[in-house]
Each structure stands twice: as structure tokens, then as C-alpha cells.
């Protein structure tokens, strides 16, 4: 019986460090930067919280796609 086990995050960073960093660290840094910018400049937090939620959601979906792409490459390579 086959189980759908996604590769650990560490394995994805080992295989493709640049792409994994761009898909996880960059969106989270942008979200934190926007929250800090909103706080410093006195902008309504609703806008920056919405932006942060969208960036975190993007990061989660993009890493899921990256993991699926990695699994497909491994499957096609016959490992």
C-alpha cells in the first residue's frame, strides 16, 4: 500500500536551497517587513495583516507545489 508522504522541508532545502529559500523565507520576510512598516508609519493594521496572511498562504501553497514537483522528479527518475 502506497502512502502519500511529502518530503521533509529539510530535504527540499538540501536539494534546491535557492528555490526553497525564495518560496519560504522571502515571503515571510516581506510579511514581517510590511507589518513593521505599518506599525512604524501608523498605517491601519488591517491592510498589513491582510497582506501578511496572503504572503503566508502563498508560501504554504508554493512550498506544496515545490514538494510535489520534487516528488514527481524522483518518481520519473525511478528512485
N, C-alpha and C positions, 0 to 999 in steps of 0.2 A: 504494500500500500504506500503510495507516494504522499508525502506531506509538503505543503507549501510553506517552506521556511525561508524567510528573507535573509540575505546575508547581513551579518553584523555591521554596524556603522564603521567599526574599526577596519574591517576588511575592505569596505568601499574606499576609505581614506587611504589604505595601503595601495590599492590597485590604481585609483585615479585621484591623487591628492588635490590637484588643482581644481578639477571639476567639482569634487566633493566640497572643497572649501568655498567655492563660489556659490554653491547651492545651499550651504548651511550657514557659514559664518557671515558672509556678505549681507544676506537679507536680515539676519538678526542684528548685525551691527547697524544697518540702516534704520531698523525699527527703534533700537535704543537711541540712536542719534536723533531721530525725529522726536521721540519722547522728551529727550533732554532739551532739544531746541524749543519745543513747545513750552516747557517749564521755564526756561531762561527768558524767553521773549513774551511770556504771558498770553500765549495763544490758547484758545479753547482746547481743553484736553480731548474733547470728543473727536476732533479731526485726527489728532496724532494717535489716539488709541485705535481708531478705525484703521489707520494706515499700518500700525504695528500688528494688528490682528491679520490684516491681509498679507503682510510680509511673512508672518509666521506660517500662515496657511500655505502660501506659495512655497516656502521652504520645505514643508512637510510633503506636499504633492510632488515637488520637483525631486526630492530625495527618493520618494516611492518610485517615480519613473526611472530614476538613475539606477535603483536597485533592480528593477525589472529588466532594464537594458543589460545590466551586468549578468543577471541570471540567464537571459537569452543568449548572450555571447558565450557563456560557459556551456550551455546546452548544445549550441551549434558546434562548439569545439570538441564536444564528446567527452568532457570531463565528468 
